[in-house]
Amino acid sequence: MFNFFNKEIRYARRSSGWSKLRKEHIKKQPCCMACGTKKELEVHHIIPVHLAPEFELNPNNLITLCDKCHFLIGHLKDYKSWNENVVQDSEILLEKIKNRPYSLDNAEYEVIIDTVMES
């Protein structure tokens, strides 16, 4: 059985132009598009290379994700799989993170309580 956490497998057999393209992509998109971090960045192929090798070096087929979001959002917690909606899901999560609540005023609290009680 394959160990998909093994970097030799995850990063196996890339085209000779991959390293250069990856660096250029990180310069253009220097943070995780799902959570905003600038640490431990990965360049994820939106359409997996094993399904469409002709898109490996297509800049429009790339999205920057941190290592954690790459596994969770890019591969849905399984490196044998992929997320067909990775771009949209990343946008949604980043928007939620940017607008996360930290407190409620009394009026907002009452609306939430009423909504929960009606369910």
Sine and cosine of phi, psi and omega as CSV:
sin_phi,cos_phi,sin_psi,cos_psi,sin_omega,cos_omega
0.00,0.00,0.62,-0.79,-0.01,-1.00
-0.97,0.23,0.60,-0.80,0.12,-0.99
-0.99,-0.16,0.99,-0.17,-0.09,-1.00
-0.97,0.22,-0.02,1.00,0.15,-0.99
-1.00,0.04,-0.22,0.98,0.00,-1.00
-0.94,0.34,0.86,-0.51,-0.06,-1.00
-0.89,0.46,-0.47,0.88,0.04,-1.00
-0.90,0.44,-0.57,0.82,0.03,-1.00
-0.98,0.17,-0.71,0.70,-0.04,-1.00
-0.88,0.47,-0.56,0.83,-0.08,-1.00
-0.93,-0.36,0.42,0.91,-0.09,-1.00
-0.94,0.33,0.58,-0.81,0.20,-0.98
0.70,0.71,0.98,0.21,0.10,-1.00
-0.96,-0.28,0.44,-0.90,0.05,-1.00
-0.88,0.48,0.37,-0.93,-0.02,-1.00
-0.88,0.48,-0.43,0.90,-0.01,-1.00
-1.00,0.06,-0.03,1.00,-0.08,-1.00
-0.89,0.45,-0.73,0.69,-0.06,-1.00
-0.86,0.51,-0.69,0.72,0.01,-1.00
-0.91,0.41,-0.72,0.69,0.00,-1.00
-0.89,0.46,-0.66,0.75,0.01,-1.00
-0.86,0.51,-0.72,0.69,0.02,-1.00
-0.89,0.46,-0.68,0.73,0.01,-1.00
-0.89,0.45,-0.66,0.76,-0.01,-1.00
-0.90,0.43,-0.70,0.71,0.01,-1.00
-0.88,0.48,-0.57,0.82,0.06,-1.00
-0.91,0.42,-0.64,0.77,-0.02,-1.00
-0.97,0.23,-0.55,0.83,-0.06,-1.00
-0.76,-0.65,0.98,0.21,-0.20,-0.98
-1.00,0.08,0.27,0.96,0.06,-1.00
-0.56,-0.83,0.31,-0.95,0.02,-1.00
-0.89,0.45,0.79,-0.61,-0.04,-1.00
-0.98,0.20,-0.06,1.00,0.03,-1.00
-0.97,-0.26,-0.54,0.84,-0.05,-1.00
-0.78,-0.62,-0.23,0.97,0.08,-1.00
1.00,-0.04,-0.10,0.99,-0.02,-1.00
-0.93,0.36,0.37,-0.93,0.06,-1.00
-0.92,-0.39,0.23,0.97,-0.05,-1.00
-0.97,-0.25,0.55,-0.83,0.10,-0.99
0.75,0.66,0.82,0.58,-0.08,-1.00
-0.99,0.16,0.61,-0.79,0.08,-1.00
-0.85,-0.53,0.47,-0.88,0.15,-0.99
-0.95,-0.30,0.91,-0.42,-0.10,-1.00
-0.99,-0.16,0.68,-0.73,0.11,-0.99
-1.00,0.09,0.85,-0.53,-0.01,-1.00
-0.89,0.45,-0.76,0.65,0.17,-0.99
-0.99,-0.14,0.89,-0.46,-0.10,-1.00
-0.84,0.55,0.59,-0.81,-0.02,-1.00
-0.87,0.49,-0.61,0.79,-0.03,-1.00
-0.93,0.38,-0.35,0.94,0.05,-1.00
-1.00,-0.02,-0.56,0.83,-0.05,-1.00
-0.59,-0.81,0.97,0.25,-0.04,-1.00
-0.85,0.52,-0.39,0.92,0.01,-1.00
-0.92,0.38,-0.28,0.96,0.02,-1.00
-0.99,-0.16,0.10,0.99,-0.03,-1.00
-0.83,0.56,-0.66,0.75,-0.07,-1.00
-0.97,-0.25,0.30,0.95,0.05,-1.00
-1.00,0.07,0.91,-0.42,-0.03,-1.00
-0.85,0.52,-0.42,0.91,0.01,-1.00
-0.98,0.22,-0.10,0.99,0.01,-1.00
-0.98,-0.19,0.28,0.96,-0.10,-0.99
-0.86,-0.52,0.55,-0.83,0.13,-0.99
-0.59,-0.81,0.65,-0.76,0.04,-1.00
-1.00,0.09,0.78,-0.62,0.08,-1.00
-0.69,-0.72,0.56,-0.83,0.12,-0.99
-0.95,0.31,0.20,-0.98,-0.05,-1.00
-0.82,0.57,-0.68,0.73,-0.03,-1.00
-0.93,0.37,-0.72,0.69,0.00,-1.00
-0.94,0.35,-0.51,0.86,0.06,-1.00
-0.85,0.52,-0.72,0.69,0.00,-1.00
-0.95,0.32,-0.74,0.67,-0.09,-1.00
-0.95,0.30,-0.79,0.62,-0.11,-0.99
-1.00,-0.07,-0.64,0.77,-0.02,-1.00
-0.95,0.32,-0.57,0.82,-0.07,-1.00
-0.83,-0.56,0.13,0.99,0.04,-1.00
0.78,0.62,0.68,0.73,0.05,-1.00
0.91,0.42,0.45,0.89,0.04,-1.00
-0.40,-0.92,0.94,-0.33,-0.06,-1.00
-0.90,0.44,-0.19,0.98,0.08,-1.00
-0.99,0.15,-0.13,0.99,-0.05,-1.00
-0.88,-0.48,0.00,-1.00,0.06,-1.00
-0.44,-0.90,0.31,-0.95,-0.03,-1.00
-0.97,-0.25,0.93,-0.37,0.01,-1.00
-0.91,0.42,-0.32,0.95,-0.03,-1.00
-0.92,-0.38,0.51,0.86,-0.10,-0.99
-0.85,0.53,-0.63,0.77,-0.02,-1.00
-0.92,0.39,-0.76,0.64,-0.02,-1.00
-0.91,0.42,-0.69,0.72,0.00,-1.00
-0.90,0.45,-0.60,0.80,0.04,-1.00
-0.91,0.42,-0.68,0.73,0.03,-1.00
-0.88,0.48,-0.68,0.73,-0.01,-1.00
-0.89,0.45,-0.74,0.67,-0.02,-1.00
-0.90,0.44,-0.70,0.71,-0.01,-1.00
-0.88,0.48,-0.65,0.76,0.04,-1.00
-0.89,0.45,-0.67,0.74,0.04,-1.00
-0.90,0.45,-0.65,0.76,0.01,-1.00
-0.91,0.42,-0.69,0.73,0.00,-1.00
-0.89,0.45,-0.51,0.86,-0.08,-1.00
-0.92,-0.38,0.38,0.93,-0.05,-1.00
-0.89,0.45,0.63,-0.77,-0.01,-1.00
-0.99,0.16,0.52,-0.85,0.08,-1.00
-0.87,-0.50,-0.35,0.94,0.05,-1.00
-0.34,-0.94,0.28,-0.96,0.03,-1.00
-0.82,-0.57,0.59,-0.81,0.18,-0.98
-1.00,0.08,0.13,-0.99,-0.10,-0.99
-0.87,0.50,-0.63,0.78,-0.02,-1.00
-0.91,0.42,-0.69,0.72,0.03,-1.00
-0.89,0.45,-0.65,0.76,0.02,-1.00
-0.87,0.49,-0.71,0.71,-0.01,-1.00
-0.89,0.46,-0.65,0.76,0.01,-1.00
-0.90,0.44,-0.68,0.73,0.01,-1.00
-0.91,0.42,-0.70,0.71,0.01,-1.00
-0.88,0.48,-0.70,0.71,0.01,-1.00
-0.88,0.47,-0.67,0.74,0.00,-1.00
-0.89,0.46,-0.70,0.71,-0.01,-1.00
-0.91,0.41,-0.67,0.75,-0.05,-1.00
-0.93,0.36,-0.48,0.88,0.02,-1.00
-0.96,0.26,-0.36,0.93,-0.07,-1.00
-0.94,0.34,0.00,0.00,0.00,0.00
